[in-house]
Amino acid sequence: MSLTPQDELHLNRALTLARDAAAFASPNPTVGCVLTRDDTILGEGAHLYDARDHAEIAALKQAAALGRNVRGATAYVTLEPCSHHGRTGPCSDALIAAGIARCVVATIDPNPLVSGQGLAKLRDANIEVALADPQSALAQQARRLNDAFAHFIQHHRPFITLKAALSVDGKLAPPHATRTTAAPHWLTGAAARADVQLLRHASDAILTGIGTILADNPSLTDRTRLPRRRPLLRIILDSALRTPLDSTLLTSAADDLLILCSTDATTAPADRERALISRNAKVLRIPATNGHLDLNALLTTLAGRNILSILIEAGSALNGSLLRANLVDKLVLYYAERELGLDAVPFAANFDSPYALQQRLTQTTRIPFPSDLTPYAEDVRITGYLHDPWANISTP
């Protein structure tokens, strides 16, 4: 059934509610709900993990608090109402009990325990169900909000986005010999860097390797100043525990820094571990081979901590390792209008150039940003998927 202009209007409102609550939903999906009758809003809500209530329940409770009867109303939901018992009861049952007459849904739930079953429950209760076309802008927006959840619920590992700032000739940084201080080398301007902060804000964790820590001494913080349910987890792959004790990471650590090292005490000495822990870092040992930490063990460990999304901001070696292992799901590449030359640091060691890799992306978008570093030029962001988490989700 096609959606009416009013359907689209109310679904857009539900999407706005979901976006505004996105930083408070993980590890659950991001969902918004609007209840209407005769185009009058009776109640609305979004899922907040700590509040437990799903978006539909929040909207029903708001309507009840305002003394509004929702019997015969239409529910607009960004994600299919759930049909199983989790932390709370099924939202499809709650909508049925409330007497909803119609339910308009942006996209089905990627959870195999739900997918299609919530809609089936509603239809079995004689509730009219309208599902947005999966290729429509509304459905795509709802899906993009839940890329990480869709990937995690199907594959039981975090959704990985690799971000890199590159020169126009596809390089990551100037030659090592030309850099003498532990400080970042900016390729892109302030607008592009502000956009990166939004990527951090949308992620559960940010991950880099010890090489980046030693070269750049970054803070890796979410500097948007926007509220979030849990702090951005900063993760460092440091097999030999070489993170400097006076690094910006450690001086700013506040239960948000996880350093992963080798299980081999010879490689990663216990005294270094104690020193890092004394500076508020958490240290976790995982298997390593030939000095390189096991990336699959890493992702299994993080999945066990309910980390659904990871932003990679790393150097050439780790970028190459992740890409060769086919572990990167999404790419976000920022290009600056400047060249670094043949001897500069490549985007990914022992892997294709970023331009070759771009040919493999799907759903590619291109957005320009004004650059304050290069007069009369722009920075450009290229975004695309190596693995679409919704690719195997069929419409019932």
VOTORZA-678513 format. One record per residue (C-alpha): residue number from 1; residue in three letters; chain; x, z, y. Coordinates in steps of 0.5 Angstrom, whole numbers, plus 2048, in hexadecimal, padded with zeros to 3 digits. Layout:
VOTORZA-678513
seq,type,mol,east,up,north
NUM,Ala,A,X,Z,Y $
...
//
This chain:
VOTORZA-678513
seq,type,mol,east,up,north
1,Met,A,800,800,800 $
2,Ser,A,803,7FE,807 $
3,Leu,A,804,803,80C $
4,Thr,A,800,803,813 $
5,Pro,A,803,804,819 $
6,Gln,A,800,80B,81A $
7,Asp,A,803,80C,813 $
8,Glu,A,80A,80A,816 $
9,Leu,A,809,80E,81C $
10,His,A,808,815,818 $
11,Leu,A,80D,813,813 $
12,Asn,A,812,812,818 $
13,Arg,A,810,819,81B $
14,Ala,A,812,81C,814 $
15,Leu,A,819,818,814 $
16,Thr,A,81A,81C,81B $
17,Leu,A,819,822,818 $
18,Ala,A,81D,821,812 $
19,Arg,A,823,81F,816 $
20,Asp,A,822,825,81A $
21,Ala,A,823,829,814 $
22,Ala,A,828,825,810 $
23,Ala,A,82D,82A,811 $
24,Phe,A,829,830,80F $
25,Ala,A,827,82D,808 $
26,Ser,A,82D,82C,804 $
27,Pro,A,82D,82C,7FE $
28,Asn,A,826,82A,7FE $
29,Pro,A,823,824,800 $
30,Thr,A,822,823,808 $
31,Val,A,81A,822,808 $
32,Gly,A,815,822,80E $
33,Cys,A,80D,822,80D $
34,Val,A,808,821,812 $
35,Leu,A,800,823,811 $
36,Thr,A,7FB,81F,815 $
37,Arg,A,7F4,81D,815 $
38,Asp,A,7F1,818,81A $
39,Asp,A,7F8,817,81D $
40,Thr,A,7F8,81F,81F $
41,Ile,A,7FE,823,81C $
42,Leu,A,7FC,829,818 $
43,Gly,A,802,82B,816 $
44,Glu,A,80A,829,815 $
45,Gly,A,810,82C,812 $
46,Ala,A,817,82A,80F $
47,His,A,81B,82D,809 $
48,Leu,A,81F,833,80B $
49,Tyr,A,823,835,805 $
50,Asp,A,824,83C,807 $
51,Ala,A,81C,83D,809 $
52,Arg,A,81B,83A,802 $
53,Asp,A,814,836,804 $
54,His,A,814,82F,803 $
55,Ala,A,812,82B,808 $
56,Glu,A,80B,82A,806 $
57,Ile,A,80A,831,805 $
58,Ala,A,80D,833,80C $
59,Ala,A,808,82E,80F $
60,Leu,A,802,831,80B $
61,Lys,A,804,838,80D $
62,Gln,A,805,835,814 $
63,Ala,A,7FE,832,814 $
64,Ala,A,7FB,839,811 $
65,Ala,A,7FE,83D,816 $
66,Leu,A,7FB,839,81C $
67,Gly,A,7F4,839,818 $
68,Arg,A,7F4,832,816 $
69,Asn,A,7F0,830,810 $
70,Val,A,7F4,82A,80D $
71,Arg,A,7EF,828,807 $
72,Gly,A,7EE,821,808 $
73,Ala,A,7F5,820,80C $
74,Thr,A,7FA,81B,80B $
75,Ala,A,801,81E,809 $
76,Tyr,A,807,819,80C $
77,Val,A,80E,81B,808 $
78,Thr,A,814,818,808 $
79,Leu,A,816,81A,801 $
80,Glu,A,811,81A,7FB $
81,Pro,A,80E,820,7FA $
82,Cys,A,811,824,7F4 $
83,Ser,A,80E,825,7EE $
84,His,A,812,82A,7EA $
85,His,A,814,832,7EB $
86,Gly,A,81A,833,7EE $
87,Arg,A,81C,839,7F3 $
88,Thr,A,814,838,7F5 $
89,Gly,A,80E,835,7F2 $
90,Pro,A,80C,82D,7F2 $
91,Cys,A,80A,82A,7F9 $
92,Ser,A,806,825,7F6 $
93,Asp,A,802,82B,7F3 $
94,Ala,A,801,82E,7FA $
95,Leu,A,7FF,828,7FD $
96,Ile,A,7F9,827,7F8 $
97,Ala,A,7F7,82E,7F8 $
98,Ala,A,7F7,82E,800 $
99,Gly,A,7F2,828,7FF $
100,Ile,A,7F6,822,802 $
101,Ala,A,7F3,81C,802 $
102,Arg,A,7F9,817,803 $
103,Cys,A,800,817,802 $
104,Val,A,805,812,806 $
105,Val,A,80C,813,803 $
106,Ala,A,812,80F,806 $
107,Thr,A,816,80F,7FF $
108,Ile,A,816,812,7F8 $
109,Asp,A,81A,818,7F6 $
110,Pro,A,821,816,7F2 $
111,Asn,A,820,81C,7EE $
112,Pro,A,81F,81A,7E7 $
113,Leu,A,81B,820,7E6 $
114,Val,A,816,81E,7EC $
115,Ser,A,817,816,7ED $
116,Gly,A,810,813,7ED $
117,Gln,A,80D,819,7EA $
118,Gly,A,80B,81C,7F0 $
119,Leu,A,807,816,7F2 $
120,Ala,A,804,816,7EC $
121,Lys,A,801,81D,7EC $
122,Leu,A,7FE,81B,7F3 $
123,Arg,A,7FB,815,7F0 $
124,Asp,A,7F8,819,7EA $
125,Ala,A,7F5,81D,7EF $
126,Asn,A,7F1,818,7F3 $
127,Ile,A,7F6,818,7F9 $
128,Glu,A,7F7,811,7FC $
129,Val,A,7FF,810,7FC $
130,Ala,A,803,80B,800 $
131,Leu,A,80A,80A,7FF $
132,Ala,A,80E,806,804 $
133,Asp,A,812,800,802 $
134,Pro,A,819,802,800 $
135,Gln,A,81C,7FD,804 $
136,Ser,A,818,7FF,80A $
137,Ala,A,81C,802,810 $
138,Leu,A,818,809,80F $
139,Ala,A,81A,809,807 $
140,Gln,A,821,807,809 $
141,Gln,A,821,80D,80E $
142,Ala,A,81E,812,809 $
143,Arg,A,823,810,804 $
144,Arg,A,829,810,808 $
145,Leu,A,828,817,80A $
146,Asn,A,828,819,803 $
147,Asp,A,82E,815,800 $
148,Ala,A,832,81B,7FE $
149,Phe,A,82C,81E,7FB $
150,Ala,A,82A,818,7F7 $
151,His,A,831,817,7F5 $
152,Phe,A,832,81E,7F3 $
153,Ile,A,82C,81F,7EF $
154,Gln,A,82D,818,7EB $
155,His,A,835,819,7EA $
156,His,A,836,821,7EB $
157,Arg,A,83C,820,7EF $
158,Pro,A,83C,81F,7F7 $
159,Phe,A,83B,819,7FB $
160,Ile,A,842,817,7FE $
161,Thr,A,842,813,805 $
162,Leu,A,849,811,807 $
163,Lys,A,84B,811,80E $
164,Ala,A,851,80D,811 $
165,Ala,A,853,80B,818 $
166,Leu,A,857,805,818 $
167,Ser,A,85B,800,81C $
168,Val,A,858,7F9,81C $
169,Asp,A,85E,7F7,817 $
170,Gly,A,85B,7FC,813 $
171,Lys,A,860,802,813 $
172,Leu,A,85F,809,813 $
173,Ala,A,864,80C,817 $
174,Pro,A,86B,80A,81A $
175,Pro,A,871,80A,816 $
176,His,A,873,811,814 $
177,Ala,A,87A,810,817 $
178,Thr,A,877,80F,81E $
179,Arg,A,873,816,81D $
180,Thr,A,877,81C,81F $
181,Thr,A,871,821,820 $
182,Ala,A,86C,824,81C $
183,Ala,A,866,822,820 $
184,Pro,A,861,81C,81F $
185,His,A,862,815,822 $
186,Trp,A,85C,813,825 $
187,Leu,A,85A,80B,823 $
188,Thr,A,853,80B,826 $
189,Gly,A,850,80E,82C $
190,Ala,A,84B,814,82E $
191,Ala,A,845,811,82C $
192,Ala,A,847,80F,825 $
193,Arg,A,84A,816,824 $
194,Ala,A,843,819,826 $
195,Asp,A,840,815,821 $
196,Val,A,844,818,81C $
197,Gln,A,842,81F,81E $
198,Leu,A,83B,81D,81C $
199,Leu,A,83E,81A,815 $
200,Arg,A,841,821,814 $
201,His,A,83A,825,816 $
202,Ala,A,836,821,811 $
203,Ser,A,83B,823,80B $
204,Asp,A,83C,829,807 $
205,Ala,A,843,828,807 $
206,Ile,A,849,825,80A $
207,Leu,A,84F,823,805 $
208,Thr,A,856,821,806 $
209,Gly,A,85D,821,803 $
210,Ile,A,863,825,805 $
211,Gly,A,867,81F,808 $
212,Thr,A,862,81F,80D $
213,Ile,A,862,826,80F $
214,Leu,A,86A,826,80F $
215,Ala,A,86A,820,814 $
216,Asp,A,864,821,818 $
217,Asn,A,862,829,818 $
218,Pro,A,85B,827,819 $
219,Ser,A,855,82C,81A $
220,Leu,A,850,828,816 $
221,Thr,A,84A,82C,819 $
222,Asp,A,843,82A,81B $
223,Arg,A,844,82A,822 $
224,Thr,A,83D,827,824 $
225,Arg,A,83B,82E,825 $
226,Leu,A,834,82D,822 $
227,Pro,A,831,832,81D $
228,Arg,A,832,832,816 $
229,Arg,A,830,836,810 $
230,Arg,A,837,837,80D $
231,Pro,A,83E,836,810 $
232,Leu,A,841,82F,80E $
233,Leu,A,846,831,809 $
234,Arg,A,84D,82E,80A $
235,Ile,A,850,82C,804 $
236,Ile,A,858,82B,803 $
237,Leu,A,85B,828,7FD $
238,Asp,A,862,82B,7FD $
239,Ser,A,865,82B,7F6 $
240,Ala,A,86B,82F,7F7 $
241,Leu,A,868,834,7FD $
242,Arg,A,86C,831,803 $
243,Thr,A,867,832,808 $
244,Pro,A,86A,835,80E $
245,Leu,A,868,83D,80F $
246,Asp,A,868,83B,816 $
247,Ser,A,864,835,816 $
248,Thr,A,85E,834,81A $
249,Leu,A,85A,834,813 $
250,Leu,A,85C,83B,812 $
251,Thr,A,85C,83E,819 $
252,Ser,A,854,83C,819 $
253,Ala,A,852,83D,812 $
254,Ala,A,84C,841,811 $
255,Asp,A,849,841,80A $
256,Asp,A,849,839,80B $
257,Leu,A,850,837,808 $
258,Leu,A,851,835,801 $
259,Ile,A,858,833,7FF $
260,Leu,A,859,830,7F8 $
261,Cys,A,85F,831,7F4 $
262,Ser,A,862,830,7ED $
263,Thr,A,861,834,7E8 $
264,Asp,A,868,834,7E7 $
265,Ala,A,86B,83B,7EA $
266,Thr,A,872,837,7EA $
267,Thr,A,86F,832,7EE $
268,Ala,A,86B,836,7F2 $
269,Pro,A,86E,83D,7F3 $
270,Ala,A,86A,844,7F3 $
271,Asp,A,86D,846,7F9 $
272,Arg,A,86B,840,7FD $
273,Glu,A,864,841,7FA $
274,Arg,A,864,848,7FD $
275,Ala,A,866,847,803 $
276,Leu,A,861,841,804 $
277,Ile,A,85B,846,802 $
278,Ser,A,85E,84B,807 $
279,Arg,A,85C,846,80C $
280,Asn,A,855,845,80A $
281,Ala,A,856,83F,806 $
282,Lys,A,853,83F,7FF $
283,Val,A,858,83C,7FA $
284,Leu,A,855,838,7F4 $
285,Arg,A,85A,836,7EE $
286,Ile,A,858,82F,7EA $
287,Pro,A,85B,82B,7E5 $
288,Ala,A,861,826,7E8 $
289,Thr,A,864,820,7E5 $
290,Asn,A,86B,81E,7E7 $
291,Gly,A,86A,822,7ED $
292,His,A,863,81F,7EF $
293,Leu,A,85D,824,7EF $
294,Asp,A,858,821,7EA $
295,Leu,A,852,81E,7EE $
296,Asn,A,84D,81E,7E9 $
297,Ala,A,84E,826,7E8 $
298,Leu,A,84E,826,7F0 $
299,Leu,A,847,823,7F0 $
300,Thr,A,844,827,7EA $
301,Thr,A,847,82E,7EE $
302,Leu,A,844,82C,7F4 $
303,Ala,A,83D,82A,7F1 $
304,Gly,A,83D,831,7EE $
305,Arg,A,83D,834,7F5 $
306,Asn,A,837,82F,7F7 $
307,Ile,A,83B,82B,7FC $
308,Leu,A,837,824,7FC $
309,Ser,A,83B,820,801 $
310,Ile,A,842,820,803 $
311,Leu,A,846,81C,808 $
312,Ile,A,84D,81A,807 $
313,Glu,A,851,81A,80D $
314,Ala,A,858,818,809 $
315,Gly,A,85E,815,809 $
316,Ser,A,860,80E,806 $
317,Ala,A,862,812,7FF $
318,Leu,A,85C,815,7FE $
319,Asn,A,857,810,801 $
320,Gly,A,85B,80B,7FB $
321,Ser,A,85A,810,7F6 $
322,Leu,A,852,811,7F7 $
323,Leu,A,851,80A,7F8 $
324,Arg,A,855,808,7F1 $
325,Ala,A,851,80D,7EE $
326,Asn,A,84B,80A,7F0 $
327,Leu,A,848,811,7F3 $
328,Val,A,847,80E,7FA $
329,Asp,A,83F,80D,7FB $
330,Lys,A,83F,80B,803 $
331,Leu,A,844,809,808 $
332,Val,A,844,80A,80F $
333,Leu,A,84A,806,813 $
334,Tyr,A,84B,806,81A $
335,Tyr,A,850,801,81D $
336,Ala,A,854,801,823 $
337,Glu,A,856,7FB,827 $
338,Arg,A,85D,7FC,826 $
339,Glu,A,863,7FA,821 $
340,Leu,A,867,7FF,81D $
341,Gly,A,86C,7FA,81A $
342,Leu,A,86E,7F8,813 $
343,Asp,A,872,7FF,812 $
344,Ala,A,86C,803,814 $
345,Val,A,868,808,80F $
346,Pro,A,863,804,80A $
347,Phe,A,85C,806,80A $
348,Ala,A,85D,807,803 $
349,Ala,A,863,807,7FE $
350,Asn,A,863,802,7F9 $
351,Phe,A,85C,800,7FA $
352,Asp,A,859,7FA,7FE $
353,Ser,A,859,7F9,805 $
354,Pro,A,853,7FC,809 $
355,Tyr,A,851,7F5,80B $
356,Ala,A,851,7F3,803 $
357,Leu,A,84D,7F9,802 $
358,Gln,A,848,7F8,807 $
359,Gln,A,846,7F2,803 $
360,Arg,A,843,7F6,7FD $
361,Leu,A,83F,7FA,802 $
362,Thr,A,837,7FA,802 $
363,Gln,A,832,7FC,807 $
364,Thr,A,838,7FB,80C $
365,Thr,A,837,7FD,814 $
366,Arg,A,83B,7FB,81A $
367,Ile,A,83B,800,820 $
368,Pro,A,840,7FF,826 $
369,Phe,A,842,805,82A $
370,Pro,A,845,805,831 $
371,Ser,A,84D,807,831 $
372,Asp,A,850,80B,836 $
373,Leu,A,857,809,833 $
374,Thr,A,857,802,833 $
375,Pro,A,855,7FE,839 $
376,Tyr,A,850,7F9,839 $
377,Ala,A,84F,7FA,831 $
378,Glu,A,84A,7FE,82D $
379,Asp,A,84B,802,826 $
380,Val,A,846,7FF,821 $
381,Arg,A,843,803,81B $
382,Ile,A,842,800,814 $
383,Thr,A,83E,803,810 $
384,Gly,A,83C,801,808 $
385,Tyr,A,83B,804,801 $
386,Leu,A,83F,803,7FB $
387,His,A,83A,806,7F7 $
388,Asp,A,833,807,7FA $
389,Pro,A,830,80D,7F7 $
390,Trp,A,829,80A,7F7 $
391,Ala,A,82B,804,7F3 $
392,Asn,A,828,806,7ED $
393,Ile,A,821,80A,7EF $
394,Ser,A,81B,805,7EE $
395,Thr,A,815,805,7F1 $
396,Pro,A,80F,808,7ED $
//
